[in-house]
């Protein structure tokens, strides 16, 4: 065989080897592409069915009477929308109002005794007449500040009563939303006025040169404290909405005796602008749930429903394997 033919045969063999290698690599790549891939952890699907209930996002708020008394009025019904602070139920308040009137009379009597006091300021050899006059002026300023705070307190009570009346009249069709909002604005202004008057009184009392209250001033302050306690007792006899929401249940009737330990709540309210689903899961399933997973009850299925919160609360001491999870 000539050298040129030997060289051509060698080159052909090398080319054949490379071709076979390329073909094998291509075939292996295709087989690898057809081979089953391991399932990713994120692609794992898990589903369970559990009993649950749909409830307001705020939860069902059960309202009871803070004191034991007879129900005088039920001002709302089921499905009524209420604002925070709106009166819902009124209890009888005859005795409480009698105590309030007595406290108001005592305050008026003590104020007259204080204002009629004519005892001159005490003087010593080291004090000048102008110092005594200055003390009297500062004592008078303190008294005016105390009276302003008391008047602002009374203004809040009157503004709250006006708002309650506007809310009841609006529900009965005797007033408009404008009247109710005007009464609410007046209450906010009265509350702001009270803050300002209290700040002024604290400023005056913080002055070291302000004289301390005398006996007449102390008697007025005690009478005002008793008046405040009587007004607080009156306030407890009006049961108000703790949040803005919807009345879901009414169990109260006029004439019934209500108290803190009643068997069932007087009313149930909740914020139904957003709902949540409370489900009961077995403990073996609880570890499979993650926040953000899709979840919806069949009757209220929503493609955007997601698990937003989880809890680990044992539902029954008899079934130690049951825990609760919440989803909204």
C-alpha positions, 0 to 999 in steps of 0.5 A: 500500500502506498503512503498516500493511501495509508494516510487516507485510510487513517484519516477516514478511520478517525473521521468515522470514530468522531462521527460515531462519538457524535451520534452516541452523544446525540442519542444519549442527550435525547434519552436523557431528555426523555428520562422522567424528572424528579418532582419538585417540592413546589409541584407537590399537591396536597388537599384535605377536606375539613369542617369549618365555619365562615365568620366576620374578620373581627370575630363574633363579638358577644355583648353583655350588660356590664351591670345587672339591671332591667332592659328598658330599650333595644335600639337595633335589630338584626342586620342593622349597621352600627358605628363605634359608640352607637347606643344599642341597648338602654337599661333602666336608670331611675335610681342612677339618675337620682344619685346624679341629681344629688351629686349635681346639687352638692357641687352647686352648693360647694361652689356657692360656699367657695365663691362666697368665701371672703377670708382675706389672705394671711400676711406676715411681717416678711410678706408685702401686700402685693405678694398677697395680692399675687397669690390671690390672683394665682389662686383665682386663676387655678379656680377658673381653670378647674371650673373650665375643666368641669364645664368642658366635662359637662359639654362632652356629656351633653354632646354625647347625649345629642349624638345618641339622640341623633343616632336613634332618630336617624334609625327611626327616620326622624333625622338625616345622616347630616344631623348625625354627622353634625352631632359627631363633629360637635362631640369631637370638638368638645373632646378636643376642648377638654384636652386643651382645658386640662393642659392649661390646668396642668400648666397652672398647677405646675407653677411652684408659686401657685397656692395650694387649694384651701378647704373650700376648694377641696370640698368642691373637688370632692363633690365634682369627683362624686358627680363624675362617679355618678355620671359614669354609673349612668354611662354603664346603663347605655350599652354601646357598639365596641366597633363599627359593624353589623348586628348579627344576633339580638337576644334582648327584649325590653323588661328582661333582667340582664347582667354580666353572667347571663347565659347568652349575650344580649347582642352579637355584632361583627365586621362583615366587610371581610370574612374568614373561614375557621376550620378544624384540622387533624394534627397530622395535616396541620404541618402541611399547611403553609401561609399563602396556600390556596384554600376556599370552602366549596360554597364560597370558593374564590380563586384569590382565597389564601391561607393568611394565618395559622394557629395551634389551639387544642379544641378538645381535651378528649381528642388530643389530635385535633387542632384549629387553623384559621384562614381568611 
